[in-house]
Amino acid sequence: MSEARDEDNWKRQALLKVYSDTEDCLKKMDDKILALLQKNVPNFKEKIKNHQAHLKRKEYFILVAGK
């Protein structure tokens, strides 16, 4: 189970890095591109924040199946 937790943590950290890189990229975009992005993906900044908050939670769910 510890291996599964470690792998989950590694994946969460990798995804958080992607979101951080995305935010950095968004800061560099010009207003026209940002407006087009907002038109096609409404509330994208809020969605990014929500996903980051979800990834930062330290809850682990383990399902065990058997007979």
ABEGO torsion letter per residue (X at the ends): XAAAAAAAAAAAAAAAAAAAAAAAAAAABBAAAAAAAAAABBGAAAAAAAAAAAAABABBBBBBBBX
